[in-house]
């Protein structure tokens, strides 16, 4: 199953960033701590699996290297044995030639049979037997030598056949190990993505734990109530830039990364790169998302007794930290192009409810429902020169 993780992680990260935080079951600080420990254990387990996979990859690569050495030696042995067979064949041909010439010398000389003369010119029966024996031994010796050479050739041919089989077996094993390395590498990549996912989740959970701890929450207290006492009240929303232009509206669009999708907020660029809080509030979260908003900030607001959240994505710099109290004039960061971005801009989300708040429900809404912006229809960028001018 883990081979699909690499494909799922970017989607999961995007969903985590867009969906409300009401699917977190923990309602007390103690439960949030347990959830953090669970994620930490999964993270450590994934790291251990990465280490084991790296060891398996290293072992397989080492075996592949040794196979290359064995195959090179087998090819060398095949060549040496082939050369030996060629040498033996040449020796056999030479011996057969010598025997033919010797027999010809003995059998035919000046039109007479010298071989017969040699035998029958013996002085005695003993000499006769001796001369017959000499010629027979000479012939037998050469025949035995040739037979021995043929046996050596047969043996060498069998050796070559065995070496070829060994070479084929090594090639097959090499192919299997190469496939194994490929699969292990894919598993390692998937585990790496899984590890990054857990790492980001740990950062977010740790930041939330720190927030509630600093807010004075106890392990058995409901975080939805104990963490909200310091939130200041506001009366309205302001544009987050002192000047700029609208480059993308909220709603359906064609995304360069994900194709057709709902754009979760509004994009702004041009003008001043300093980013202001859209209203008075308290910083809920600051962090980095590899698969989405890059450097981003989440702020909780209390506007006329109602709960809202604002998210500022793709920042080049973050000037606030979790738990900071901000107002409409607080510069919280600088416009940038971190995360899934094609150029310098600010991505602004507005939520009804407190986003990333355990036990709370938060839903995305069009920022234009609460903040006045000039109309943008996809042509020339709609520009604004300040934070307050009203546009029809």
N, C-alpha and C positions, 0 to 999 in steps of 0.2 A: 504493500500500500504506500510505502514512503516514496516510491518513485513519482507519485503524483503531487507530493508536497511542494516541489519546486514550482509547479504550475499554479497551485492554489494560494501560495503565500501572498503574492501581490494583491489578489482579489480579497483575501481575508483581511489584510491590512487596511485596504480601502474601506471595506465594510465596517471594520472596527472604528475607523475615523468618522463615518457618516451616521451609523446607527446610534440611537440613544443608549445611555449607560444603564437603562433600567433592567437589562438582563443579568446584571450582577446580583446574585442572590444574597450576598453578605450585607447585613444591615448594621452590624456593630463593628467597632474597631478591631475587636478580637477576631471576628470572622474574616475581616479584610487581611489581617496578619496571617491567618491560616491559608487564605487564598494565595497570598504572596509566597508562603513556604511551599505550597503545592507547585506553583510556577517555577520556583527556584529548583526544586527537586527534578522537575522535567527538564529544565535547562541543563543541570549537571549531568543528568542521564544522557541527554543528547550530546553533550561534550564528550562523555566517555565513549559513546557510540562512534563519534567522529574519530577519536583516538584509535579505537579498535579497527575501524575501517581503514585508516591510514596505515596501520601495521599490516593488515591483510594486503593492501595495495603494494606496500614495500616488499612483502614476502613474495608476492606473485611476480613483481618486476625482477626481483633477484633470481627467481627460478627461470624466468624468460632469458635473462642474461646468461645463465649457466647452460640453457638449451642452445643458445647461439654458439657457445663454445663447443658443446658436444656435437652439434651439427657440422661445425667447421672441421672438427677432428674426424668425424665420420666421412666427410667429403674427401679429406686428405687421405684417409685409409683406403677409400674406394679407388682413388687415383693411384696410390702406391701399389695396391693389389692388381689393378688393371695393368700397370707397367710391368709387374712381376709376371703376369700371364703372357704378355707380349714377349718378354725376355725368354720365357720357357718355350714358347712356340718357335721362336727363332733358333733356340738351342736344339729343339727336336728336328727342325728342318735341316739344320747343319749336320746333326748326327746321322740323319737318314741319307743325306748327300754323301757323307764320308763313308757310310756302309756300302752304298751303291758303288762308289768309286773303288773301295777295297775289294768288293766281290768281283767287280769288273776286272780288276788287276789280277786277281787270283784265277778267274775263270777264262779270261780271254787275253792272250798276249801273242802277237805275231801269228795269229790264225790258229794257235794251238791252245789247249786247255792247260794253262800253267798251274791252275789249282790241282788238276788231276796229276800233273807231272810232279808237283810238290809232294803229293801224298804217296804216289806209287814209286817215287824215286828213293823211297826209304831203304836203308841198308839192311834193316831187320824188321821183324814183326813188332818189336818194341818201338823202334823208330817210327814205324807206320802208325801205330796206335797214338804215339805222342803227337805226330803231325795232324792227325784227325782231331785229336783233343784240342790242340791249339786253335784250329780254325773254328771248331764248335764253340769253344769258350769265348773267342773274340765276338762271334755272332750273338751268343747268349748275353754277353756283357752289354753290347749295344742295345739289344732288345730290352733287357731289364732296365737299362738307363732310360730308354724312351718310355717304357711303361711307368716308371717312377715319375717321370716328368708329366705324363698324362694325369697321373693321380694328383700331383701337385696342382695342375691346372684345374681339375675337378674340384679340389678342395678350395682353391682360390675363388672359383666361380660361386661356390656355396657361400664363401665369406662375403663376396660382393653382394649376393642376394640377401644375406643376413644384414649387411650394412645398409642396403637400400630400405629394407623393412624397418630398421632402427631409425633411419632418416625420416621415413614417412610417419613413424610413430611420434618422433620428436616434433615434426611439423604440425601434426594433429594436436599434440599437447600444447605447443606454442600458440596455436590458434585458440584453443580453449582458454588458456591463461590470458591471452590478449582480450578475449571477450569478457573474462572475469574482471580484468582491470577496468575495462570500460564500464561494466555494470557497477563495480565498486566506486568508481569515480562519480557516476551518476548518483549513487546513494550518498556519497560524501557531500556532493553539491546540495542534494535535497536536505541532508542533515544540517548543512551550513545555513541554508535558508530558514530551516526550522529553529536553529539556534538563534539567528538574528531576530526572528519573530518573538521567541521567548525573552531575548535580551531587551527588546523594546517594550514588551509587556511588563517585564520586571521594573524597568525605569519608570513606566507610567504608574504601576502599583506602588512603587517606593515613594514616588512624588506625592501620590494621594495619601499614603500612610503618614508621610511627614506633615502634610497639610492638616490632617485631622489631629495629629499629635500636637502640633503647634497651636491648634485651635482649642486645646484643652480636653479633647475627647478621652474617655476612659474605655477600657477594653469591652465593658458590658453596655456602653451607651450607644444609642442609635445615631449613626453619623449624619443622617438626614436632618437632624435637629441640632446636634451639638456643634456642627461645623459652620452654622450659618449666622451665628450671633454677631460677627464682626462686619457683615456685609452692609455697606452704606446704601442709602436710598437715593434714587435719582428721579428726574421728571421727564426726560426726553432723550432722544438719540441724536448724534451728530455724525457728519461724514468723517471717516478716519484719516483723510488726507486734507491738508490745507489748500491744495490745488491738485488737479489731475484730470484723468479722462476715463470713461467707462469703455472697456475693451471686450467684455463678455457678460451677458445677462445670466440670471438664474433660469434654469429650465433645460429643456432638451437641446442638445448640440451634438456636433461631430467632434469627438475628442481625438487628438493625435496619438494618444496612448491606448485608449479603450474603445474607440469607435463611437457609435451612437449611444448616448447616455444622458442621464439627468445631471446637469451641472449644479452642484450642491450650493453654490453661492454666487457672488458677483466678483468679477475681476476688474482691477483698476491699475492704471499705469500713468506715465507722463508726470509732469509736475514735481512737487516736493516728495522726496523719498522717505521723509519722517512719517511714522505711523502713530496715530493717537488712538486712545481708547474711545469707543463710540459713545460711552456714557460712564457715569460713576460706577464703580464696582470693585470686585476683589479677584485677583488672579487665581484661577483654579489650577492651571497647568501650563508649564512651558516644557518643550522637548523637541525631539526630531523624529520624523517618520520617513523611512527610506522609500516606502512605496506610495507616498501621497504628498502631504503638505510640506515636507522638508522641515525646516525650523518653524514651529508654530506656537501660538499662545491661545489659551482659552480663558475668558473672563466671565464671571457671573455678575448679573445685574439685578437690581430690584427697582423696577420702574413703576411708580405709582401702585406699589403693593403687588405687582406681578413679577414672576420670575422669567428672566431671559438669559441667554448666553451668546457671546460673540467669539468667533474663531478667526484668527489672522494667520494665513499660511504663506509659505515660500520666503520667509524672512531671511535677510542677509545677516541681521544681528538682532538679539533679544536683550532689552534693557531692564526687564523686570524679572521677578522670581515668584514662585508660588507663594501665596499668602499676602502679597503686596496689595495695599489699598490704592486704587487709582481713580482719577477723575477724567473728565473729557479733555483736559489740557495735558495729561500725562503722555509723554513720548515713550511708547512701549517697545519700539523697535524700528528697524530700517527695512524698506522694500528690497526684495532680492529675487533669486531664481533657484532656490534650493528645492530638493524633492523632484516630483514629476512636473517639470516646468520647461517651457520653450523660450522663456525670456523674462526679464525683470518685470515683476508685477506684484500686486497684493491680491490675494484671494480672501474674501470676507464671507463667512457664514453667520447667519443669525438663527438662533433656536428659540422656540417657545419652551420654557423650562430650563433647568440647569443641566447642561451637557456634562458628562463624566461625573455625575453625582450619584453615588450609590443610593438605590431606593427611589430615585427620581426618574420621571419620564421626560425626555426632551425630543422635540421634533423640528426638523428643518423647515424654514419658511423663506420666502423671497425677501431679501433685505429691503426692497422697495416698500414692503408693507409697513416699515417703521422708520426708514431713513429716506429723505428726499434726494433723488438723483436726477440729472437731466436724462431725457429719453434717448435710448440708443437702439437703432433698428438694424444694426449689422453693417452700416456703411461707414461714413467718417466717424471717428471716435467722438463721443459726447463729452465735452469738456466742462469742468467747473473750476471756478477761481477762488473759492473759499469754502468754509464748512457750513455755512448757514443760508446762503441765497436760495430762495424757493424757486423750483422749476415746475412748470405745468406738465 
